[in-house]
Amino acid sequence: MPINISKNIKTFKSTIPEEVALVAVSKTKPNEDLMEAYQTGQRIFGENKIQEMTDKWEALPKDIEWHMIGHVQTNKVKYMAPYVSLVHAVDKMKLLKEINKRAKQNEREIRCLLQLKIAEEESKFGMSKEDLIALLQDERIPHFNHVKIVGLMGMATFTEDKDQIEREFAFLKKTFDELKTEHQNLKILSMGMSGDYKLGIKHGSNMIRIGSAIFGERN
Ligand SMILES: *Cc1c(COP(=O)(O)O)cnc(C)c1O
């Protein structure tokens, strides 16, 4: 069956709760596919490579909100600093410092999420809860006037085991709630992809990152 991007977007919009933001993950997909989503009203797009995202930003309408959802190399931050709307996977001080520096050069404030490692697999990026709390409480952070930490992000283990996914999401939500009482800027919880977004929403996600369920499988 051919992929109907427009229909997929509409189905998501009508089935997810109103307070849950939909990030259309368009990595590897051509501009025509993004434009089909755009024409359906979608404005938030997620990419995981800075070069690819920058090419798309240059080519596509300027009211698109670009989210960097992948692991970020510090030396590439400068390319996205002029336009990126939200960086989902901040996992170290050095990266935050560089984002602040480049945002300042562009006279902008860049919103960031801290990535908590919730999956069991070793390959996944993200910080331990201890490291995440240490970063959030680092005394240098209040002097970073051009970054704003607005929430947390996490990726569950890629598994059929729903109980495991639920445990991981519940841990992320619990950590988010704990930290929110002291850090009132924490508002976004980015949790859930095509395979597990229902569990993400069940556990309190308010931002889901959906790729293949909108645009079809990637090669
Ligand atoms: C690719 C990707 C997604 C979307 O994955 P799908 O399974 O295609 O929905 C979400 N989050 C991150 C961090 C990704 O890299």
The ligand as a MOL file (V3000), in Angstrom:
LIG
                    3D

  0  0  0     0  0            999 V3000
M  V30 BEGIN CTAB
M  V30 COUNTS 15 15 0 0 0
M  V30 BEGIN ATOM
M  V30 1 C 14.4050 8.0740 14.1730 0
M  V30 2 C 14.0360 8.5670 15.5270 0
M  V30 3 C 12.6890 8.6360 15.9270 0
M  V30 4 C 11.5320 8.1580 15.0750 0
M  V30 5 O 11.5700 6.7810 14.9210 0
M  V30 6 P 10.3030 5.9750 14.2990 0
M  V30 7 O 10.4200 4.6310 14.9190 0
M  V30 8 O 10.5140 5.9570 12.8260 0
M  V30 9 O 9.0840 6.6900 14.6970 0
M  V30 10 C 12.4130 9.1590 17.1780 0
M  V30 11 N 13.3800 9.5830 18.0020 0
M  V30 12 C 14.6710 9.5330 17.6600 0
M  V30 13 C 15.6870 10.0340 18.6190 0
M  V30 14 C 15.0540 9.0220 16.4220 0
M  V30 15 O 16.3480 8.9710 16.0970 0
M  V30 END ATOM
M  V30 BEGIN BOND
M  V30 1 1 1 2
M  V30 2 1 2 3
M  V30 3 2 2 14
M  V30 4 1 3 4
M  V30 5 2 3 10
M  V30 6 1 4 5
M  V30 7 1 5 6
M  V30 8 2 6 7
M  V30 9 1 6 8
M  V30 10 1 6 9
M  V30 11 1 10 11
M  V30 12 2 11 12
M  V30 13 1 12 13
M  V30 14 1 12 14
M  V30 15 1 14 15
M  V30 END BOND
M  V30 END CTAB
M  END
